[in-house]
Amino acid sequence: MLKVRLQRIGRKNDPSFRAVLTDSKNSTKSGRFLEILGTYNPKAGEAKFDNDRIKHWVSKGAKMSDTIHNFLVHQKAIEGKKINVLPKKKPTLKRKELKAKK
């Protein structure tokens, strides 16, 4: 399955990313991709994506990562709600529940 996701480029302590079309089985660090679809520089806060090519590949059956989806929703390139990409926290246990488990 093809996937549109971010691939880190740039040196240590200077992150920058490119949006690539790759096979989902490839590792993000493998460097193998089919097409570059945009860039994202978090230090400058600029994100440039080729929206036409991303829509073309999605119509062919490619899936977008949640982060790419959120960028495109923010830029109003696609319609929809943003997806929560933060890790889920475990529910906190109250003191009484902790004592009961001991």
C-alpha positions as CSV (number, residue, x, y, z in Angstrom):
1,M,0.0,0.0,0.0
2,L,1.3,3.4,-0.9
3,K,1.5,6.1,1.8
4,V,2.2,9.8,1.9
5,R,4.2,10.6,5.0
6,L,7.0,12.8,6.4
7,Q,10.7,11.8,6.1
8,R,13.2,13.5,8.2
9,I,16.1,15.2,6.4
10,G,18.6,17.7,7.7
11,R,21.4,17.4,10.2
12,K,21.5,16.9,13.9
13,N,19.5,19.5,15.9
14,D,18.3,21.1,12.7
15,P,15.2,19.1,11.6
16,S,13.5,19.5,8.3
17,F,11.1,17.1,6.6
18,R,10.0,16.2,3.2
19,A,6.6,14.7,2.3
20,V,7.2,11.6,0.2
21,L,5.1,8.9,-1.4
22,T,6.5,5.6,-0.4
23,D,5.5,2.0,0.1
24,S,4.1,1.5,3.6
25,K,6.5,-1.4,4.2
26,N,9.5,0.8,3.7
27,S,11.1,2.2,6.9
28,T,10.9,6.0,7.2
29,K,14.7,6.0,7.5
30,S,15.4,3.7,4.5
31,G,15.4,6.7,2.1
32,R,13.3,4.8,-0.5
33,F,10.4,6.8,-2.0
34,L,8.6,7.2,-5.3
35,E,8.0,10.9,-5.3
36,I,8.7,14.0,-3.3
37,L,5.4,15.8,-2.6
38,G,6.5,18.8,-0.4
39,T,8.6,20.1,2.4
40,Y,8.1,21.1,6.0
41,N,10.6,23.2,8.1
42,P,9.5,23.3,11.7
43,K,12.0,26.0,12.8
44,A,10.7,28.5,10.2
45,G,7.2,27.2,10.5
46,E,6.7,26.8,6.8
47,A,5.0,23.9,5.1
48,K,4.8,23.6,1.3
49,F,3.0,20.7,-0.2
50,D,2.0,19.9,-3.8
51,N,-1.7,19.6,-3.1
52,D,-2.6,18.5,-6.7
53,R,-0.1,15.6,-6.7
54,I,-1.2,14.5,-3.2
55,K,-4.9,14.5,-4.2
56,H,-3.9,12.5,-7.4
57,W,-2.2,9.8,-5.4
58,V,-4.9,9.6,-2.8
59,S,-7.4,9.1,-5.6
60,K,-5.2,6.2,-6.8
61,G,-5.5,4.6,-3.4
62,A,-2.6,6.0,-1.4
63,K,-3.2,6.7,2.3
64,M,-2.0,9.8,4.2
65,S,-0.4,9.8,7.5
66,D,-2.3,11.6,10.3
67,T,0.2,14.5,10.4
68,I,0.0,15.1,6.6
69,H,-3.8,15.0,6.9
70,N,-3.6,17.6,9.7
71,F,-1.3,19.9,7.6
72,L,-3.7,19.8,4.6
73,V,-6.7,20.4,6.8
74,H,-4.9,23.4,8.3
75,Q,-4.1,24.8,4.8
76,K,-7.7,24.2,3.8
77,A,-6.5,21.9,0.9
78,I,-8.9,19.2,2.0
79,E,-12.1,19.2,4.1
80,G,-12.4,17.4,7.4
81,K,-11.4,17.4,11.0
82,K,-7.9,17.2,12.4
83,I,-6.8,13.8,13.8
84,N,-5.3,13.6,17.3
85,V,-1.7,12.4,16.8
86,L,-0.6,12.7,20.5
87,P,-0.1,9.5,22.4
88,K,-3.0,8.4,24.6
89,K,-2.4,8.9,28.3
90,K,-3.3,6.2,30.8
91,P,-6.2,7.1,33.1
92,T,-5.0,8.3,36.5
93,L,-5.8,6.1,39.4
94,K,-7.2,7.6,42.6
95,R,-5.5,6.8,45.9
96,K,-8.2,4.5,47.1
97,E,-7.9,2.4,43.9
98,L,-4.2,2.2,44.4
99,K,-4.6,1.0,48.0
100,A,-7.2,-1.6,46.8
101,K,-4.7,-3.0,44.3
102,K,-2.0,-3.6,46.9
